[in-house]
Amino acid sequence: MALHRLTSITLGVPNVAQTAAYYEEFGLRPLPDGHSFSTVDGGEQLRIARSDHRRLLRLGVGADDPDDLDRVAAGLQRLDVTVERTSTTVSAVDAGTGTRVEVTLAPRLGQSAAPAPHYNGPGRIERADARADAVLRSQAVRPRKLGHVVLGSTDQQASQRFFTEGIGFKVSDTVKGLAAFLRCSTDHHNVLVQQAPVQFLHHSSWQLEDVDEVGRGATAMLAADPDRHVWGLGRHHVGSNFFWYLKDPAGNFSEYYSDLDCVVDDQLWKPGVWEGTKGLYSWGPPPPPSFLAPEDLAALMTGAHSA
């Protein structure tokens, strides 16, 4: 795949300082400007900017070479989308989500593999005479990379065409009449576009080492403020990943995840079609109504958000 990862996102929020403090506590490393943050493996992957309401202003996608940019520009132009082009980028706004997507020449992401944890099981002792490493960890949780974003679109099918026929994403799975899981890397999904009454960012998702880091990260965040809790711990069915969702001060959900499905050979992956919320989770607490329809949607629709 000529596209290979999400490079970064820019969040627009009305409360920059509060939101920046949250993501530093979430485990992202602040950069000197005070409103940009890096992950362990991905470098600078989050920027926070002032906006009159919460939204995803920009989504960055990495490409290998200028020929890839030519293909993206041509695909977008076939959809009658206005394209901005430089020698290293192609950018355009998806009308359904209101997000500017910028495809940039960028190096591929390299991730060093940590030693696999040793799990004991019935008839299988892999960790003899020792406590589990996870219960001895004391360092702060640090996301390895930005994994995906979920966007509400007022025209889901048009947004899906924008990302697939225009940018070059591939479809991993769909929810009939509602949403599509799209990938620009070997991850099961890097963007999920869902039908919504208003353009909004549902959540951003950040990769952790394993399920114990998911639990440790969320536990630390909730110890500081229990009202941050949204949904978790659980395991999604579509994508298969462990998850725990929290809420930032602007109202965006942020997900810790681990163990996401990977599509290495496109010929071996068969996209599924799911009904309603059937594929949402395999186990865990049921999703709260506020996860399915965030509490500020009505305010976003009427423009009655806080400035």
SVG drawing of the C-alpha trace seen along z (x, -y; Angstrom):
<svg xmlns="http://www.w3.org/2000/svg" viewBox="-30 -32 43 61">
<polyline fill="none" stroke="black" stroke-width="0.4" points="0.0,0.0 1.4,-3.4 -0.3,-5.0 1.2,-3.6 0.0,-5.4 -1.7,-8.3 0.9,-10.9 -0.9,-13.3 -4.2,-15.0 -5.1,-18.6 -7.9,-18.9 -9.9,-22.2 -11.2,-22.9 -12.5,-26.0 -10.3,-25.2 -6.8,-24.7 -4.9,-24.8 -7.2,-22.4 -7.3,-19.9 -3.5,-20.1 -3.1,-19.3 -5.4,-16.3 -3.4,-14.8 -0.1,-15.2 -1.6,-13.3 -3.0,-10.8 0.7,-9.9 1.6,-12.0 4.9,-13.9 4.5,-17.7 6.7,-19.6 8.2,-23.0 5.3,-25.0 3.0,-23.6 0.1,-22.5 1.8,-19.8 2.5,-16.3 4.4,-13.2 4.1,-9.4 6.9,-7.0 7.1,-5.7 5.2,-8.2 6.9,-11.5 4.6,-14.6 1.1,-13.2 -1.2,-15.6 -1.7,-19.4 -4.3,-21.3 -5.7,-24.5 -8.3,-27.1 -11.8,-26.5 -15.2,-27.7 -16.4,-24.1 -14.7,-20.7 -13.8,-19.2 -11.1,-17.5 -9.5,-20.2 -6.8,-18.2 -5.9,-14.5 -2.5,-13.7 -1.7,-10.6 1.7,-9.4 2.6,-8.4 5.8,-7.0 6.7,-9.1 5.5,-11.9 3.8,-9.4 1.5,-8.5 0.6,-12.2 -0.2,-12.3 -2.6,-9.4 -4.3,-11.0 -4.8,-14.3 -6.2,-12.6 -8.6,-10.5 -9.9,-13.6 -10.3,-15.5 -12.4,-12.7 -14.7,-13.3 -14.8,-17.0 -13.1,-17.8 -11.0,-21.0 -7.3,-20.0 -4.4,-22.0 -1.0,-20.7 2.6,-21.3 5.7,-19.3 5.3,-17.3 1.6,-17.3 -1.9,-17.0 -4.8,-18.2 -8.5,-18.5 -11.6,-18.9 -14.1,-16.1 -17.4,-17.8 -19.2,-15.2 -16.9,-15.4 -15.6,-18.9 -12.0,-17.6 -9.0,-18.6 -7.1,-15.5 -3.5,-16.1 -1.4,-13.4 2.3,-14.0 5.5,-12.4 6.6,-10.8 8.9,-7.9 7.3,-4.7 6.7,-4.0 9.2,-1.6 8.2,0.0 10.5,2.1 8.8,5.2 8.8,5.5 9.2,9.0 5.9,10.9 4.4,11.2 4.5,14.7 1.0,15.9 0.2,19.0 -2.7,21.1 -4.3,24.5 -1.6,27.0 0.8,24.3 3.3,22.7 5.2,20.0 6.0,17.9 7.3,20.2 8.3,18.9 7.9,15.3 5.2,12.6 3.6,11.3 5.6,8.4 2.4,6.3 1.8,6.2 5.4,4.9 5.2,2.0 5.4,-1.4 6.4,-3.7 3.8,-6.0 1.8,-4.7 3.0,-6.1 1.1,-5.6 3.2,-4.0 1.4,-5.7 -1.8,-7.3 -4.0,-4.4 -7.3,-5.7 -10.0,-8.4 -13.8,-8.0 -15.6,-10.8 -19.3,-11.7 -20.3,-12.6 -23.5,-14.2 -23.1,-12.2 -21.4,-8.9 -21.4,-7.5 -19.8,-10.6 -17.2,-10.6 -16.5,-6.9 -15.9,-7.7 -13.6,-10.6 -11.4,-8.3 -11.5,-5.3 -11.8,-6.5 -10.1,-9.9 -7.4,-9.3 -6.8,-5.6 -8.0,-3.9 -9.3,-0.3 -12.5,1.0 -11.9,3.5 -15.5,3.9 -18.8,2.0 -21.9,1.5 -24.8,1.7 -26.2,-1.8 -24.2,-3.4 -20.4,-3.2 -17.2,-1.9 -13.9,-0.9 -11.2,-2.1 -7.4,-1.5 -4.4,-3.2 -1.9,-0.8 -1.8,2.8 -4.0,1.8 -7.6,3.0 -8.8,-0.6 -7.2,-4.1 -10.5,-6.0 -14.1,-5.0 -16.7,-7.2 -20.2,-7.0 -23.5,-8.6 -24.3,-11.4 -26.6,-14.4 -23.7,-16.8 -19.9,-16.8 -17.9,-15.8 -15.0,-13.8 -16.2,-10.8 -12.8,-9.7 -9.1,-9.4 -7.4,-6.1 -3.9,-5.5 -1.9,-2.3 -0.5,-0.8 1.8,2.2 -0.8,4.7 -4.1,5.0 -2.3,4.4 -1.2,1.0 -4.7,0.2 -5.9,1.0 -3.1,-0.8 -3.5,-3.9 -7.2,-4.2 -6.9,-3.5 -4.4,-6.3 -6.6,-8.7 -9.7,-7.8 -7.9,-8.1 -7.3,-11.8 -10.9,-12.3 -13.6,-9.6 -15.8,-11.7 -13.4,-11.0 -14.8,-7.4 -16.9,-6.6 -16.7,-2.9 -14.4,0.0 -12.6,2.3 -13.8,4.4 -12.9,6.1 -14.3,4.9 -15.7,7.5 -14.9,5.6 -11.1,5.0 -10.8,7.3 -8.9,4.8 -9.0,4.3 -10.4,0.8 -11.0,-1.7 -12.6,-5.1 -12.1,-8.3 -13.4,-11.9 -11.2,-15.0 -12.2,-18.4 -13.6,-19.5 -15.9,-16.5 -13.8,-14.3 -13.4,-10.6 -9.9,-9.3 -9.3,-5.5 -6.5,-3.4 -6.2,-0.2 -4.1,2.9 -4.2,6.0 -5.9,4.7 -6.4,6.9 -3.8,6.4 -4.3,6.9 -0.9,7.8 -2.2,9.6 -5.3,7.9 -6.2,11.2 -6.6,13.0 -8.9,10.5 -12.6,10.7 -14.6,7.6 -17.7,8.3 -21.0,6.5 -22.5,6.0 -25.9,5.0 -26.4,2.1 -24.3,2.4 -23.9,6.2 -20.2,6.1 -19.4,3.4 -18.1,5.6 -17.4,9.2 -17.3,8.7 -17.3,5.9 -20.0,3.6 -22.7,2.6 -21.9,-0.7 -23.6,-3.7 -26.0,-5.8 -23.5,-8.7 -21.0,-6.6 -23.4,-5.9 -24.7,-9.5 -22.4,-12.0 -24.2,-14.3 -23.2,-17.4 -24.5,-16.4 -27.6,-18.5 -25.5,-21.6 -23.2,-21.0 -26.2,-20.7 -27.7,-24.0 -24.5,-25.9 -25.2,-26.2 -21.6,-25.1 -19.4,-27.0 -16.9,-29.5"/>
</svg>
